[in-house]
């Protein structure tokens, strides 16, 4: 009883320090449960993969398509990390490119990264139709290219030409001036509506492969998407030297399921060693959901409540 009394006396003396002692004594498993990882990487089959192992594989590719969620900061951060690590391994045999720059502004982009006196950052900002999130999300990649004298290739079809297709169909491209045709993949545009990307697009807008679309407007929208995919694929294929690795940033929809850009690229350059990354959001980062398996060679999983850049 004397020992018990002494323990009670000590505890009364500790007072408010007791909760602190209890916190310090929290079991390790409870502390582990409080971990909140910002991302996880998985293989296509859903096996967790370390970042270093993924980048080692990317170093052996001819083309890497990094499919992003445009407003996800983790995706943009990891794009920069991948670019820096590929630069360390490949040096000037690395080429950067992006959906976010259209072919008609390529001379401005090329002049800026080549540090031409006539093309300042203000020139780029004023004339290159930069995306609203350029400063936070894409400028670091462009500045990496500029600092290290890497080529940076804008690959996308100009928006006004994609709009023509969306409104009036791909046949209207035939009457474009030759100077504008040069901003696109070689015409005519072939659209296979059975490709996974376009079947998914049709389903999103209320049509399907069996019953067709709600109207010709959806066919034109799919054709406009195909124009972008085919144009990006063409300028990736023609922009890469035989010993270079081309890291291309695009929305995941353009390369998910190895469709879109992937199919047009392998059609034009069948021997291309191509690897893809896709960005997805999940509540549970512990495992890759069934619906995301097979989406790309590597899947970047980020929390579904991650803060966005816009």
BAVEXKE-573091 format. One record per residue (C-alpha): residue number from 0; residue in one letter; x, y, z. Coordinates in steps of 0.02 Angstrom, whole numbers, plus 32768, in hexadecimal, padded with zeros to 4 digits. Each point is the difference from the previous one (the first is absolute). Layout:
+-----+----+------+------+------+
!   i ! aa !    x !    y !    z !
+-----+----+------+------+------+
! NUM !  A !    X !    Y !    Z !
...
+-----+----+------+------+------+
END
This chain:
+-----+----+------+------+------+
!   i ! aa !    x !    y !    z !
+-----+----+------+------+------+
!   0 !  X ! 8000 ! 8000 ! 8000 !
!   1 !  X ! 8091 ! 8075 ! 8024 !
!   2 !  X ! 8042 ! 7FE8 ! 7F4F !
!   3 !  X ! 7F54 ! 8024 ! 7FB5 !
!   4 !  X ! 7FF3 ! 809F ! 8067 !
!   5 !  X ! 80A9 ! 803D ! 7FC3 !
!   6 !  X ! 7FCA ! 7FE5 ! 7F49 !
!   7 !  X ! 7F61 ! 8066 ! 801C !
!   8 !  X ! 8066 ! 808B ! 804F !
!   9 !  X ! 8077 ! 8006 ! 7F6A !
!  10 !  X ! 7F70 ! 8005 ! 7F84 !
!  11 !  X ! 7FAD ! 8090 ! 805E !
!  12 !  X ! 80A5 ! 805D ! 7FF7 !
!  13 !  X ! 800C ! 7FE8 ! 7F43 !
!  14 !  X ! 7F54 ! 804E ! 7FE6 !
!  15 !  X ! 7FE9 ! 8038 ! 7F4A !
!  16 !  X ! 809F ! 7FA7 ! 7FCA !
!  17 !  X ! 7FA3 ! 7F5A ! 8003 !
!  18 !  X ! 7FAB ! 801A ! 7F55 !
!  19 !  X ! 80AB ! 8026 ! 7FB5 !
!  20 !  X ! 8046 ! 7F5F ! 8046 !
!  21 !  X ! 7F6C ! 7FA3 ! 7FB9 !
!  22 !  X ! 8020 ! 804F ! 7F54 !
!  23 !  X ! 80B7 ! 7FCD ! 8006 !
!  24 !  X ! 7FCB ! 7F51 ! 802B !
!  25 !  X ! 7F8B ! 7FF1 ! 7F69 !
!  26 !  X ! 801C ! 7F56 ! 7FAD !
!  27 !  X ! 8069 ! 8000 ! 7F61 !
!  28 !  X ! 7F70 ! 7FBC ! 7F9A !
!  29 !  X ! 7F94 ! 8098 ! 802C !
!  30 !  X ! 808B ! 8077 ! 7FCB !
!  31 !  X ! 8012 ! 7FA0 ! 7F5D !
!  32 !  X ! 7F46 ! 8011 ! 7FDF !
!  33 !  X ! 8016 ! 80BD ! 8007 !
!  34 !  X ! 8078 ! 8000 ! 7F6B !
!  35 !  X ! 7FB8 ! 805B ! 7F69 !
!  36 !  X ! 8065 ! 7FDD ! 7F63 !
!  37 !  X ! 7FEE ! 807E ! 7F74 !
!  38 !  X ! 8009 ! 7F7C ! 7F77 !
!  39 !  X ! 8020 ! 7F4A ! 7FD6 !
!  40 !  X ! 8042 ! 7FAF ! 7F62 !
!  41 !  X ! 7FC2 ! 7F5C ! 7FB9 !
!  42 !  X ! 8023 ! 7F94 ! 7F68 !
!  43 !  X ! 7F77 ! 7FDE ! 7F82 !
!  44 !  X ! 7FD6 ! 7F60 ! 805E !
!  45 !  X ! 7FED ! 805C ! 80A5 !
!  46 !  X ! 80A6 ! 7FD3 ! 804F !
!  47 !  X ! 8050 ! 808D ! 8068 !
!  48 !  X ! 809E ! 8040 ! 7FAD !
!  49 !  X ! 8087 ! 8073 ! 8047 !
!  50 !  X ! 801F ! 80A5 ! 7FA7 !
!  51 !  X ! 80B4 ! 7FD0 ! 7FDB !
!  52 !  X ! 7FCF ! 7F5D ! 7FAC !
!  53 !  X ! 7F82 ! 805B ! 7F93 !
!  54 !  X ! 807B ! 8086 ! 7FC9 !
!  55 !  X ! 8083 ! 7F7C ! 7FD7 !
!  56 !  X ! 7F82 ! 7FB2 ! 7F88 !
!  57 !  X ! 7FD4 ! 80AA ! 7FB7 !
!  58 !  X ! 80B7 ! 801D ! 7FD7 !
!  59 !  X ! 7FF9 ! 7F70 ! 7F85 !
!  60 !  X ! 7F68 ! 8042 ! 7FA3 !
!  61 !  X ! 7FFD ! 8061 ! 7F5D !
!  62 !  X ! 7F62 ! 805C ! 8032 !
!  63 !  X ! 7FB0 ! 801B ! 80AB !
!  64 !  X ! 7F4E ! 8042 ! 8002 !
!  65 !  X ! 7FDD ! 804B ! 80AC !
!  66 !  X ! 7F44 ! 8007 ! 800D !
!  67 !  X ! 7FD0 ! 8082 ! 8081 !
!  68 !  X ! 7F67 ! 8048 ! 8052 !
!  69 !  X ! 8014 ! 80B4 ! 7FC8 !
!  70 !  X ! 7FDC ! 804D ! 80AB !
!  71 !  X ! 805B ! 7F83 ! 806F !
!  72 !  X ! 809C ! 8047 ! 8055 !
!  73 !  X ! 804A ! 7F55 ! 8027 !
!  74 !  X ! 7FFB ! 7FCF ! 7F49 !
!  75 !  X ! 8057 ! 80A3 ! 7FCE !
!  76 !  X ! 8083 ! 7FE9 ! 8088 !
!  77 !  X ! 8023 ! 7F4E ! 7FCA !
!  78 !  X ! 800E ! 8034 ! 7F4A !
!  79 !  X ! 808C ! 8074 ! 8032 !
!  80 !  X ! 8056 ! 7F79 ! 8068 !
!  81 !  X ! 7FF8 ! 7F86 ! 7F6F !
!  82 !  X ! 8043 ! 8084 ! 7F88 !
!  83 !  X ! 8091 ! 8029 ! 8074 !
!  84 !  X ! 802E ! 7F49 ! 8018 !
!  85 !  X ! 7FF6 ! 7FDB ! 7F46 !
!  86 !  X ! 806C ! 8099 ! 7FE1 !
!  87 !  X ! 8083 ! 7FBF ! 807A !
!  88 !  X ! 8002 ! 7F59 ! 7FA4 !
!  89 !  X ! 7FEA ! 8038 ! 7F4B !
!  90 !  X ! 804B ! 80AF ! 7FFB !
!  91 !  X ! 7FDB ! 8058 ! 7F5C !
!  92 !  X ! 7FB2 ! 7F60 ! 7FBD !
!  93 !  X ! 7F62 ! 8030 ! 805D !
!  94 !  X ! 7F75 ! 805C ! 7FA3 !
!  95 !  X ! 7F6B ! 804D ! 8059 !
!  96 !  X ! 7F56 ! 801E ! 7FB5 !
!  97 !  X ! 7F4E ! 8027 ! 8033 !
!  98 !  X ! 7F4C ! 8007 ! 7FCB !
!  99 !  X ! 7FF7 ! 80AE ! 804D !
! 100 !  X ! 805C ! 8052 ! 7F6E !
! 101 !  X ! 7FB4 ! 8002 ! 7F52 !
! 102 !  X ! 805F ! 7FEE ! 7F5E !
! 103 !  X ! 7FE8 ! 80B1 ! 7FC2 !
! 104 !  X ! 805A ! 8047 ! 8099 !
! 105 !  X ! 8092 ! 7F86 ! 7FF4 !
! 106 !  X ! 8079 ! 8083 ! 7FBA !
! 107 !  X ! 7FE2 ! 806D ! 809A !
! 108 !  X ! 8016 ! 7F6E ! 8078 !
! 109 !  X ! 809B ! 7FC2 ! 7FA7 !
! 110 !  X ! 804C ! 80AF ! 7FFF !
! 111 !  X ! 7FE1 ! 8016 ! 80B9 !
! 112 !  X ! 804F ! 7F5C ! 8038 !
! 113 !  X ! 8092 ! 801F ! 7F8B !
! 114 !  X ! 801D ! 80A8 ! 8059 !
! 115 !  X ! 7FE9 ! 806A ! 7F65 !
! 116 !  X ! 800E ! 80B8 ! 802A !
! 117 !  X ! 7F66 ! 8027 ! 7F97 !
! 118 !  X ! 7F8F ! 7F8A ! 8065 !
! 119 !  X ! 7FEF ! 8034 ! 80B5 !
! 120 !  X ! 7F8E ! 7FB6 ! 8083 !
! 121 !  X ! 7F8A ! 8090 ! 7FE1 !
! 122 !  X ! 7FFB ! 7FCE ! 7F48 !
! 123 !  X ! 7FD5 ! 7F4F ! 8032 !
! 124 !  X ! 7F7B ! 803C ! 8079 !
! 125 !  X ! 7FB2 ! 8079 ! 7F85 !
! 126 !  X ! 8002 ! 7F96 ! 7F62 !
! 127 !  X ! 8003 ! 7F46 ! 802A !
! 128 !  X ! 7F4D ! 7FF1 ! 8043 !
! 129 !  X ! 803D ! 7FB8 ! 80A4 !
! 130 !  X ! 7F88 ! 7F9D ! 806A !
! 131 !  X ! 7FBF ! 805E ! 809A !
! 132 !  X ! 8063 ! 7F8B ! 8073 !
! 133 !  X ! 80A2 ! 8012 ! 7F9E !
! 134 !  X ! 805E ! 8061 ! 8086 !
! 135 !  X ! 7FE8 ! 7F7D ! 8087 !
! 136 !  X ! 7FF2 ! 7F5F ! 7F9C !
! 137 !  X ! 8061 ! 8008 ! 7F5C !
! 138 !  X ! 807D ! 808D ! 8011 !
! 139 !  X ! 8078 ! 7F94 ! 8069 !
! 140 !  X ! 800F ! 7F85 ! 7F6E !
! 141 !  X ! 801B ! 808A ! 7F81 !
! 142 !  X ! 8083 ! 8052 ! 806E !
! 143 !  X ! 8057 ! 7F57 ! 8017 !
! 144 !  X ! 800C ! 7FF4 ! 7F43 !
! 145 !  X ! 803D ! 80B3 ! 7FEF !
! 146 !  X ! 8085 ! 7FEE ! 8089 !
! 147 !  X ! 8044 ! 7F60 ! 7FB5 !
! 148 !  X ! 7FE7 ! 802C ! 7F48 !
! 149 !  X ! 7F88 ! 7F71 ! 7FE2 !
! 150 !  X ! 7F87 ! 8001 ! 7F71 !
! 151 !  X ! 7F4B ! 8019 ! 8034 !
! 152 !  X ! 7F7E ! 7FD3 ! 7F7E !
! 153 !  X ! 7F4C ! 803A ! 8001 !
! 154 !  X ! 7F9E ! 7F74 ! 7FB0 !
! 155 !  X ! 7F48 ! 802D ! 8002 !
! 156 !  X ! 7F8E ! 8034 ! 7F72 !
! 157 !  X ! 7FD1 ! 80B8 ! 8008 !
! 158 !  X ! 7F5A ! 8017 ! 8058 !
! 159 !  X ! 7FAC ! 805E ! 7F6F !
! 160 !  X ! 8020 ! 7F6C ! 7F8C !
! 161 !  X ! 7FBF ! 7F82 ! 807E !
! 162 !  X ! 7F67 ! 806F ! 8013 !
! 163 !  X ! 7FE1 ! 7FF8 ! 7F43 !
! 164 !  X ! 7FFD ! 7F42 ! 800B !
! 165 !  X ! 7F8F ! 8000 ! 8099 !
! 166 !  X ! 7F83 ! 8072 ! 7FAB !
! 167 !  X ! 8006 ! 7FC8 ! 7F4A !
! 168 !  X ! 805E ! 7F5B ! 7FF4 !
! 169 !  X ! 80B1 ! 7FCD ! 7FCC !
! 170 !  X ! 7FDA ! 8016 ! 7F46 !
! 171 !  X ! 800E ! 80BC ! 8018 !
! 172 !  X ! 80BC ! 7FEF ! 8021 !
! 173 !  X ! 801D ! 7FDB ! 7F47 !
! 174 !  X ! 7FE3 ! 80B7 ! 7FD0 !
! 175 !  X ! 807B ! 8049 ! 807D !
! 176 !  X ! 8096 ! 8060 ! 7FBD !
! 177 !  X ! 809E ! 7F98 ! 7FF6 !
! 178 !  X ! 8051 ! 8067 ! 808A !
! 179 !  X ! 7F75 ! 7FCD ! 8077 !
! 180 !  X ! 8001 ! 7F4A ! 7FC8 !
! 181 !  X ! 80B7 ! 7FFD ! 8034 !
! 182 !  X ! 7FC7 ! 8016 ! 80B5 !
! 183 !  X ! 7FA4 ! 7F5A ! 7FF9 !
! 184 !  X ! 8024 ! 7F49 ! 7FE4 !
! 185 !  X ! 8002 ! 7FCE ! 7F47 !
! 186 !  X ! 7F4E ! 8009 ! 7FBD !
! 187 !  X ! 7F84 ! 7FB3 ! 7FE9 !
! 188 !  X ! 7FD6 ! 7FD6 ! 80B3 !
! 189 !  X ! 7FCE ! 7F4A ! 801D !
! 190 !  X ! 7F8F ! 7FE6 ! 8096 !
! 191 !  X ! 7FDF ! 7F50 ! 8041 !
! 192 !  X ! 7F67 ! 800E ! 8072 !
! 193 !  X ! 8025 ! 7F55 ! 804B !
! 194 !  X ! 809D ! 803D ! 8057 !
! 195 !  X ! 7FEC ! 7FF9 ! 80BE !
! 196 !  X ! 8017 ! 80BB ! 8019 !
! 197 !  X ! 7F75 ! 802B ! 7F86 !
! 198 !  X ! 7F89 ! 7F79 ! 803D !
! 199 !  X ! 8013 ! 8045 ! 80AF !
! 200 !  X ! 7FE3 ! 80B0 ! 7FBF !
! 201 !  X ! 7F63 ! 7FC7 ! 7FA4 !
! 202 !  X ! 7FBF ! 7FAC ! 809E !
! 203 !  X ! 8021 ! 809E ! 8066 !
! 204 !  X ! 7F90 ! 8064 ! 7F8C !
! 205 !  X ! 7F73 ! 7F84 ! 7FF6 !
! 206 !  X ! 802B ! 7F8F ! 7F6D !
! 207 !  X ! 8052 ! 7F56 ! 7FEC !
! 208 !  X ! 8051 ! 7F95 ! 7F7D !
! 209 !  X ! 7F63 ! 7F96 ! 7FE7 !
! 210 !  X ! 7F7D ! 8088 ! 7FF0 !
! 211 !  X ! 8064 ! 8090 ! 7FBA !
! 212 !  X ! 8000 ! 80B2 ! 8040 !
! 213 !  X ! 7F78 ! 807C ! 802D !
! 214 !  X ! 802A ! 805D ! 7F60 !
! 215 !  X ! 8089 ! 8031 ! 7F85 !
! 216 !  X ! 803E ! 8083 ! 807A !
! 217 !  X ! 804D ! 7F7A ! 806E !
! 218 !  X ! 8058 ! 7FB1 ! 7F6B !
! 219 !  X ! 804F ! 80A9 ! 7FDB !
! 220 !  X ! 8035 ! 8016 ! 80B5 !
! 221 !  X ! 8054 ! 7F56 ! 7FFB !
! 222 !  X ! 8054 ! 8031 ! 7F5D !
! 223 !  X ! 8041 ! 809F ! 8051 !
! 224 !  X ! 8048 ! 7F98 ! 808E !
! 225 !  X ! 804E ! 7F8B ! 7F81 !
! 226 !  X ! 804D ! 8095 ! 7FA5 !
! 227 !  X ! 8057 ! 8033 ! 80A1 !
! 228 !  X ! 803A ! 7F4E ! 8024 !
! 229 !  X ! 8040 ! 7FE3 ! 7F50 !
! 230 !  X ! 8056 ! 80A9 ! 7FF8 !
! 231 !  X ! 8057 ! 7FE7 ! 80A7 !
! 232 !  X ! 8036 ! 7F52 ! 7FCA !
! 233 !  X ! 8045 ! 8041 ! 7F5B !
! 234 !  X ! 806A ! 8088 ! 804E !
! 235 !  X ! 8040 ! 7F8B ! 8086 !
! 236 !  X ! 8034 ! 7F84 ! 7F79 !
! 237 !  X ! 8052 ! 8083 ! 7F93 !
! 238 !  X ! 8049 ! 8065 ! 808F !
! 239 !  X ! 8066 ! 7F74 ! 804F !
! 240 !  X ! 80AF ! 7FD7 ! 7FC7 !
! 241 !  X ! 802F ! 7F48 ! 7FF4 !
! 242 !  X ! 8062 ! 8000 ! 80A3 !
! 243 !  X ! 7F90 ! 8077 ! 8061 !
! 244 !  X ! 7F7B ! 7FE5 ! 8084 !
! 245 !  X ! 7F66 ! 806D ! 7FEB !
! 246 !  X ! 7FA2 ! 802A ! 80A0 !
! 247 !  X ! 7F54 ! 803E ! 7FD1 !
! 248 !  X ! 7F7F ! 804B ! 8077 !
! 249 !  X ! 7F49 ! 7FEE ! 7FD3 !
! 250 !  X ! 7F58 ! 7FE6 ! 8051 !
! 251 !  X ! 7FE9 ! 7F4C ! 8034 !
! 252 !  X ! 7F6B ! 7FEB ! 7F8C !
! 253 !  X ! 8074 ! 8012 ! 7F6A !
! 254 !  X ! 8068 ! 7F67 ! 802F !
! 255 !  X ! 7F9B ! 7F97 ! 807A !
! 256 !  X ! 7FE4 ! 7F49 ! 7FD2 !
! 257 !  X ! 808E ! 8014 ! 7F82 !
! 258 !  X ! 7F83 ! 8054 ! 7F8D !
! 259 !  X ! 7FF9 ! 80AF ! 7FB4 !
! 260 !  X ! 80B1 ! 8040 ! 7FE5 !
! 261 !  X ! 8048 ! 7F52 ! 801B !
! 262 !  X ! 7FA4 ! 7FAF ! 7F6F !
! 263 !  X ! 8026 ! 808D ! 7F85 !
! 264 !  X ! 80B7 ! 8003 ! 8037 !
! 265 !  X ! 8019 ! 7F45 ! 7FEB !
! 266 !  X ! 7FA6 ! 8007 ! 7F5A !
! 267 !  X ! 807C ! 8082 ! 7FC2 !
! 268 !  X ! 809B ! 7FBB ! 8058 !
! 269 !  X ! 7FDD ! 7F48 ! 8029 !
! 270 !  X ! 80A9 ! 7FDB ! 8050 !
! 271 !  X ! 7FF0 ! 808A ! 8083 !
! 272 !  X ! 8025 ! 7FC6 ! 80B1 !
! 273 !  X ! 7F6E ! 8054 ! 8056 !
! 274 !  X ! 7FD7 ! 800C ! 80B9 !
! 275 !  X ! 7F6B ! 8058 ! 804C !
! 276 !  X ! 7FD3 ! 804B ! 80A8 !
! 277 !  X ! 7F4F ! 802A ! 8037 !
! 278 !  X ! 7FC4 ! 806A ! 8092 !
! 279 !  X ! 7F67 ! 7FC6 ! 8061 !
! 280 !  X ! 7FAC ! 8034 ! 80A3 !
! 281 !  X ! 7FCC ! 7F83 ! 8085 !
! 282 !  X ! 7FC5 ! 8009 ! 80B4 !
! 283 !  X ! 806D ! 7F6A ! 802A !
! 284 !  X ! 80B6 ! 800C ! 7FCC !
! 285 !  X ! 8029 ! 7F55 ! 8047 !
! 286 !  X ! 7FD4 ! 7FA2 ! 7F62 !
! 287 !  X ! 7FD4 ! 8023 ! 7F4C !
! 288 !  X ! 7F46 ! 7FF1 ! 7FDE !
! 289 !  X ! 7FC7 ! 7F81 ! 7F80 !
! 290 !  X ! 7FBB ! 8088 ! 7F8F !
! 291 !  X ! 80AC ! 804F ! 7FF2 !
! 292 !  X ! 8063 ! 7F62 ! 7FDB !
! 293 !  X ! 8042 ! 7FFB ! 7F4F !
! 294 !  X ! 7FE7 ! 80BB ! 7FE8 !
! 295 !  X ! 80BA ! 801E ! 7FDF !
! 296 !  X ! 80AA ! 7FAF ! 801A !
! 297 !  X ! 800F ! 8061 ! 80A3 !
! 298 !  X ! 7F73 ! 804E ! 8063 !
! 299 !  X ! 8018 ! 8095 ! 8072 !
! 300 !  X ! 7F7B ! 7FFB ! 8087 !
! 301 !  X ! 7FDC ! 80A0 ! 8060 !
! 302 !  X ! 7F82 ! 8021 ! 808C !
! 303 !  X ! 7F55 ! 802D ! 7FBD !
! 304 !  X ! 7FFA ! 8097 ! 8076 !
! 305 !  X ! 80A9 ! 8044 ! 7FC7 !
! 306 !  X ! 8003 ! 80BD ! 7FEF !
! 307 !  X ! 7FF4 ! 8035 ! 7F49 !
! 308 !  X ! 8059 ! 808C ! 7FA4 !
! 309 !  X ! 7F5E ! 8046 ! 7FB8 !
+-----+----+------+------+------+
END
